[in-house]
């Protein structure tokens, strides 16, 4: 009987496990984090750019949007140059390659960087192997004062540095500079005011969202400054969800979403301006599922654009790690 009992028990266990392979073994339920309410302050005149990390639910850094003019792609193979869209920066190709001959911005054909962040569609474009002279419109400060023009030509890019020459349009203040790359960030920021590199963007592994003004080009090539959220082009992706309530979205829904990596995948239109009420209104049906630099998923939606004291330029949002 002992032998028979042993075989009955053994056969029972074999039968149990033959009915489910490794893919069918019980898996613990995915536990989401708590719902957190957070906010960032761009200022009522949108003077600040705020870098935010979803992993730690914290502001990584903040700078005045007028602190920089140009961004230089910082990887070893990088060569793209972007404008500071937050101050409405624009660029135009001069009609001559003679640097000294460029003295005016009259009749310039202005262009802006692609609002989706496509580096093949920047205002400056592929400057390599050319002597193109560009006119840079530096845009506006927070009081809507125009901040002037510069002329510039980009002379060299290597695995380690860029070299460029620039001056005021009438020729004063001419300088030739070399700046070093830093592969820890997406872009090296340069300021014409300081004639040097300025520390703007945090390490590319340290942030997910940038709250800022930026240029959106509407149909008809109409450029307009909007305020919203851009994403880190390093690993961050976003899926928009407008068919479910925020509280209903779960980790199990992720597989059914299509994620985008355009830097304006969140953008500005989670709110709109009501002219009758003279106030910004949040679109409550818009939710975002964000794949972060840390490789996790977070759902987020906006609930206000005003602080508790009524100051605008303060996006308030709920978020939850899935």
C-alpha positions, -999 to +999 in steps of 0.1 A: +000+000+000+028+024+008+043+019-027+009+023-044+003+055-024+036+069-034+029+063-071-006+078-068+008+110-052+036+112-078+012+108-107-011+134-092+017+160-092+028+151-128-008+155-139-010+189-123+022+203-139+016+187-173-016+208-175+003+241-175+037+251-191+060+278-177+040+305-195+009+295-176+024+296-141+006+320-117+021+356-120+017+380-091-006+410-099+013+442-110+010+466-082+007+503-092+020+531-072+000+558-054-017+585-073+003+617-068-006+653-074+023+675-085+028+709-101+056+729-117+059+767-118+069+783-152+059+818-139+029+838-150+050+851-179+064+817-187+099+828-180+111+795-167+119+762-183+114+733-158+130+699-163+110+672-144+118+636-135+088+612-132+108+585-115+114+607-084+085+630-089+107+660-087+121+691-105+156+684-117+165+719-127+150+752-138+164+780-159+152+812-175+141+805-210+163+834-222+195+818-207+206+802-240+204+806-278+217+775-296+218+738-288+246+716-302+240+679-305+263+664-280+269+628-290+302+617-307+284+614-340+261+644-335+262+675-358+227+690-356+222+724-342+189+736-328+174+770-318+160+780-285+123+777-294+113+790-260+123+825-269+110+821-305+144+817-321+145+816-359+172+813-385+176+823-421+203+815-447+221+846-460+222+852-498+260+852-497+287+831-482+308+862-475+306+866-438+316+903-438+290+911-465+260+900-443+249+932-425+211+931-425+182+908-417+160+925-443+143+901-467+154+871-446+134+839-451+129+828-416+126+792-405+119+774-372+129+740-359+104+712-365+080+713-335+081+675-333+118+675-328+128+659-361+165+667-364+164+663-401+140+693-402+159+720-382+160+756-393+197+755-397+197+721-415+228+703-428+255+730-426+285+706-430+307+710-461+294+745-468+303+781-460+267+791-453+262+822-433+231+822-411+212+850-395+199+841-361+168+859-348+173+856-310+136+860-303+121+877-273+125+880-235+097+874-210+086+910-214+082+906-252+113+927-259+132+916-290+167+905-281+184+911-314+202+893-342+235+875-348+253+862-379+271+829-377+289+803-397+296+768-385+331+757-394+338+723-380+324+693-360+343+664-348+337+636-323+347+659-295+339+695-304+323+722-326+340+753-340+319+784-352+323+821-360+297+847-351+292+885-348+266+912-346+252+920-379+272+952-384+304+932-377+311+941-341+319+915-314+332+890-339+345+858-322+355+823-332+349+796-306+353+759-301+331+741-276+334+706-263+308+679-266+293+661-236+276+628-245+259+628-210+234+654-223+213+656-255+225+691-264+252+715-253+236+750-248+253+782-259+246+818-250+254+848-272+250+870-241+277+852-222+298+841-253+301+806-237+285+773-230+259+775-203+246+746-181+209+741-191+199+706-199+204+680-171+220+646-179+198+628-204+191+600-180+179+624-153+147+638-167+115+630-186+095+662-192+104+698-200+077+724-191+083+754-213+071+777-240+080+766-275+072+775-311+043+757-328+040+763-365+003+764-376-009+759-412+001+787-434+036+788-418+023+808-389+046+805-359+032+810-324+046+806-289+026+781-269+032+767-234+032+730-226+053+700-220+080+685-243+095+650-237+132+639-234+142+626-268+163+600-249+141+569-245+109+587-235+077+578-254+041+588-250+007+572-258-023+594-257-055+580-242-089+598-244-114+569-243-109+558-207-111+575-173-077+583-157-085+560-128-094+530-151-060+529-170-039+500-158-006+483-167-026+457-186-037+483-211-001+492-222+002+465-248-027+480-267-013+515-270+008+531-298+037+551-284+052+582-301+086+597-296+079+632-311+091+657-285+056+674-285+037+641-280+022+658-249+025+693-262+002+723-253-034+714-262-043+696-230-057+730-223-074+758-243-082+794-237-118+804-232-121+840-244-155+845-228-142+835-194-107+849-200-092+817-185-075+785-195-096+754-194-082+719-190-093+691-213-103+664-187-105+636-212-069+637-222-046+611-205-010+602-213+009+570-207+046+577-206+075+553-210+102+570-189+140+572-192+141+547-163+121+522-184+089+524-163+054+534-173+035+563-158+000+576-165-005+613-162-033+639-168-035+676-161-061+690-137-052+727-137-030+754-152-033+778-122-018+777-087-039+777-056-036+815-055-047+819-091-013+823-108-013+810-144+017+791-158+015+764-131+006+731-147-010+708-120-012+671-128-020+637-113+003+608-120+007+572-111+034+546-118+017+516-134 
